[in-house]
Amino acid sequence: MEYTTLGDTGMEVSRICLGCMSFGTPDWREWVLDEEAGLELVDRAIDLGINFFDTANMYSDGESERVLGKALEGRRDEMVVASKVYFQMDENDPNSGGLSRKAIEQELDNSLDRLGMDTLDLLQIHRWDYDTPIETTMRALDDAVRRGKTRYVGASSMWAHQFADAQYTADALGLDRFATMQNHYNLLYREEEREILPLCEQQNVGVIPWSPLARGYLTRPHEEFEATTRGETDELAKGHPYFEGGGRQVNERVQELADEKGVKMAQIALSWVLHKDWVDAPIVGTTSIEHLEDAVEALDIKLSNSDIEYLEEPYEPVRVSGHE
């Protein structure tokens, strides 16, 4: 395993972050693992040297946090744990979502209870809240740091001007600023290269992109992906622009290069992300120990400049995706 410093936090994290959306309960999503399988996956991840785990309160309606907390019992201090807040958790309680002070405080406490932890390493806002002034959100997040509920705060998919506004607000008020950005980034979605990624690089913000394998589309040929359970049922994947513009051609080139190097498509796609200097640790979600092992092996795959150019050449600008 390779390790890197996460932005300017000083925390050393594995270059692969295990995304925990894929375990909790299949009652939430058909492709999600149950508790037993989730525990096995976390155990294997730790064996492989992974010390960075990303979850969210909304994953399996909180079950993902509970399973992760159970998996890390007795070894919490050795790990870096991140979770997120924003999406409404109780349909009968409108204050269980958003980024008001009330929502942040109560949902962070609920997350910590499920995780069985006193402190998160990283609390991230899952999306931008258009109904709450950014000053209110940043003050509430700063208070969470001061109270020892989280060590750092981070952001997720948003417009660059929003991220800049949040950072400026934090600086102006003497508050903790966002230390990380978890954004949508992969070979099929590179719109983040225009503004947010250069901004993060300039401010030494840790970048931990989600969906580095395009929700599984870059792990197998186009026709085979459509036939998978996730390909048939994952409405989020269908809503992203992976199949637009040059997407299918990129998929084909990933397959060609994987065949040429004798590795798997997922390893080529993940290696491409790992070769980007502004990326600290892509978040890899998986339902398979074998695929987790493949992801770690991708760290050893070297892509030449010509390989990278070949993979990137068919890309066409697509609609912005992930900010909603």
BELZI-V993362 format. One record per backbone hydrogen bond with DSSP energy under -1.0 kcal/mol. CO is the residue of the C=O (numbers start at 1). NH is the residue of the N-H. If there is no record, write none. Layout:
CO;NH  CO;NH
This chain:
2;15  4;13  5;7  6;9  11;6  13;4  17;284  18;54  20;23  22;33  25;28  29;32  33;24  34;38  35;39  36;40  37;41  38;42  39;43  40;44  41;45  42;46  43;47  44;48  45;50  46;49  51;80  52;18  53;82  54;20  58;61  59;62  59;64  60;63  62;66  63;67  64;68  65;69  66;70  67;71  68;72  70;73  72;75  76;79  80;53  81;121  81;122  82;55  83;124  84;57  85;126  86;98  90;93  93;96  100;104  101;105  102;106  103;107  104;108  105;109  106;110  107;111  108;112  109;113  110;114  111;115  112;116  112;117  120;151  122;83  123;154  124;85  133;137  134;138  135;139  136;140  137;141  138;142  139;143  140;144  141;145  142;146  143;147  144;149  144;150  145;148  149;120  152;123  153;179  154;125  155;182  159;163  160;164  161;165  162;166  163;167  164;168  165;169  166;170  167;171  168;172  169;173  170;175  179;206  180;155  181;208  182;157  183;210  186;189  189;186  190;193  191;194  192;197  195;199  196;200  197;201  198;202  199;203  200;205  206;181  207;280  207;281  209;283  210;185  211;214  213;218  214;217  216;219  221;225  222;226  225;228  228;232  229;233  230;234  233;235  234;238  235;239  241;244  244;247  246;250  247;251  248;252  249;253  250;254  251;255  252;256  253;257  254;258  255;259  256;260  257;261  258;262  258;263  264;268  265;269  266;270  267;271  268;272  269;273  270;274  271;275  273;276  276;279  282;17  284;19  288;292  289;293  290;294  291;295  292;296  293;297  294;298  296;299  297;300  298;301  304;308  305;309  306;310  307;311  308;312  309;313  312;315
